[in-house]
């Protein structure tokens, strides 16, 4: 079974980046910090935006137990501003361009089980023109650092990578569809079970997962037991998918969702077939002193403020925002108009390729 391990404590941070930081004999650089983290303490007023635009280093020592041998290990980042290169024991594990979208790198072949491993993240927080949102004038600040959480994920070789839940309108009514992506094609035949849980719902399906499968689909045609999500009644369900073989559970992944249908028609916006007036706010994720680096509790509180002001909608101007904020919107009954990074500018081919990846 999978292990999901928060990895937000025990990091070291230093301005600048040196090749010496790769050496196991070199002591950790800089100061010890916790994530989320801003790469510099910012003044309350008269901010010089160049103050956070520099290259920095984050380092963490990771003791990998011997039990991880033969399993897959991933390091998942929810947000690093703005370009990250991740190294494990001096070797590049992966990189990511863009400070607003989550990414992960695989450590499986680079870790030494039963030993201490050196994780190093080179963070370039300068404004670069090869990926959004920079390249021209931007009306918000792109504060630097590993400003969202980091998680270590340990799975079996055959595991679920991603689960997407979608309500779909059909000629005869509505259907609930689940799309399940696997980490790698199945080596042998297996089974996939899906359960929809909560508020009295007890939908279940079991289907074969043939050898070689990498994407699986499950559809529930009878959704009569599911209540519709709305701002007045934000009903949420859990979709639980389980990968099985010979009765043994290989992996499990869940996703929380609201069952709703959103449509834009010529005369306005419709939710579950009812025309709605959208009333809301734009929201930026910046805070005094620490820029974007705020934890779960504060992200959730922002959603509560917006709901308390009488809104039913929030626009994440102008980038994807913290999952904690989005989760609280789901719970409170706030519709979210989520944008990709950018502001009144389209850059060159590299910029456009990065924008497409942000959409994905």
C-alpha positions, 0 to 999 in steps of 0.5 A: 500500500502507498505511504504519503509522508509530509516533508515540510520540516527539516529543510535548510535554506541558503541564498545562492547555489554552489556545486559544493552543496552536492557533496555529502561531506559538506554541511547543510547550507544556510538556516533551517526552515519549514515549508511553506517558505518565502525566500526573503522577509518582505517589507510591509510597504515600498517593496522592491520586487527585485528583493526576491528575484534571486537563485536559492538552495533548499536542502533536506537529508532523507533517511530512506528505510530498507523497506523502500527497496523495490518500490517507487518513490516520488517527491511531490511539490505543490508550488515552487516559484518559479523554476525548480531543479531537483537533485537526489544524491547529486543527480538530477531527478527532474525540473519544473518551470512555473510557480503556480502548478504542482509537479513531482519527480521520481527518486526511485533509481536515485535513492539509496535504501537504508542510508541517508540521502541528500535532496537538493532543490535549486530555485530560480526566482527571477522573472524569466520570459520562457514560461508564464506569467512573465515576459511582459508587464505583470500586475502582480508579484511573483514572490520566490521560494518553496511556498507550498507544501512538499510530500513524499509518496511511496507506492508499489510498482503497480499503482494509481497515478491520478483519478478524475471524476466528471458528471456528464450529461447524456440524452437520457439524463446524467452519468458519473464518469471516473478516469483512472490513470496508472503509474505504469501498464499492468504486468498482469490482469487485475481488477479495479473497484470504484465506490462512491461514498457519503450522504447515503450513496452506495454506488459500487462497480468492479471491472477487469483491468487487463494486462497492459492497461494504463488508463481505465474508465468507470461509468455510473449510469444511475445517479439518482441517489446523488444529491446535487452540489450547489452554493446553498447545499454544498454536498460532497462525496468521496470516490474511492478507487481500489486496484486489486489482484487475486483478492489482494489490494495493490493500491487505493486512491480517493478524490472528493467531488461535488456532483454538479453540471455547469453550463454557459448558455447564450442567456447566462450561467446555469448550475444543475439546469438553473440560471444563476447570477455569479456574484464574487471576487478576484482573489490573490494569494499574497500576504504581508511579509511572506508573499505567497507562503501561507499554510493550510489554515490561512488559505482556508480562512480566505475562502471563509472571508469571501463566503461571509461577504455574501459571494457565491463565486471566486476568480483565482486571478491570475493563476491556480491557487492552493488546494487548501483554498479550493477545498474550502471553497468546495465545502462552503459552496463557492464556485471557482473560476480558475485561471492559468498563469498569465496576464495580457501577454502571450510569449514565444514558443517555449512560453506557449508550450509551458502554458499548455502544460499548465492547462494539463 
